[in-house]
Amino acid sequence: MDMASHPAVAADQARALAIGQRARWADLAAHAAEPNAFYAPAMLGAALDHLAAPGTVRLIEAMENDRLIGLLPVAIMPRHGRLPIACATNWTHPHSFFGTPLIRAGYEAAAWTAFLEELDRAFWAPHFLHLSGLDAAGANAATLEAVCTRQGRARREIHRYDRALLRSDLSADAYWEAHVRAKKRKEIRRLQKRLAELGTVEERLLTDRADLARWCGEFLALECAGWKGAEGTAMACSAAHTAFFRAACAAAFDMGQLHFLRVDLDGRAIAMLVNFRHLDGAFSFKIAFDEEMGRFSPGVLIEIANLAAVQGDPTIGWMDSCAAPDHPMIDSLWAERRSIVQYRVALKGAGSIRLRRAAAFAAADGVERLARLIRGQA
């Protein structure tokens, strides 16, 4: 019997392949030109294992001399915004807030060239490439523009917004004094004093692996007890999303990339914050707090604890809030901003495929120009 065809042997081979593949991703992530915790192995592996439907995500790996120089997860979207035009896109899931591919530093142009050539050849890639969640000032955006210009390949910026970023050499106290209004600082001190009258308030950072499972469970319960649970969007509302969260946190902890904070009142969590680190940066992933304690602004209190933890850690150079634009809470605490962009990139090909892709790209351009005219933005 061909042992490779035996289900148990095939499963072992698949696991071995996945382990080897993710080891190569880890090496790539350790030398990436631009950090992205959402595509680093801890989070990407957990997402592929628990959130990706079978056959929906393709992993484009750019190679040079048997060395992995780039990784771009790709999926197919049946629509491009409101347009009924299918397109390829960098794969993101509901818990992913940044979409820049992992590219080895020094190989940016080679990796983007390889990505685009692979998509040009791909019969399964419809019409064009839609890229979301890139840093407008990052290495990937700049290199993509240069490669498209050199190849005569059309590229359009289709959306841009700013979100809060923490990047400063100031101490936490100095930053707080410099960037938060005196009236707000006074109000927060009042809330902290009132909360302390109820019991012992303690801020903690997860350091012991033995506590991880319990902290994850408490975070899931805290999130589910609030409005996300009521709307069915909390991670605990789905077994797959719960498994993803636990797996991502465990893998990140083991790789030294988990930054998990909590504020306790008499030993009970009233606010928790999960961040994922990558290289010199970090990404604020999820926050949960006891909404019944809302009069004490526990979400703000844990962000103050987070400010102290980040500014007190010399290995964290910056933190992306991953927040929605114009977020009323974090925008009032962090002064810096990061511009996040989306691009539409033309795909080439041969024969009728090339013509069809060019027509779809032109149609999308035309619809957007018309929309701008209607809005008076032309």
PyMOL commands that set and color helices and strands:
alter all, ss='L'
color gray80, all
select helices_A, chain A and resi 3-5+7-30+41-50+108-121+139-151+172-179+182-196+209-224+227-231+235-237+239-254+291-296+298-311+330-332+351-375
alter helices_A, ss='H'
color red, helices_A
select strands_A, chain A and resi 58-64+67-77+87-90+102-103+128-135+155-166+201-205+258-265+268-278+281-289+318-320+336-346
alter strands_A, ss='S'
color yellow, strands_A
deselect
rebuild
show_as cartoon
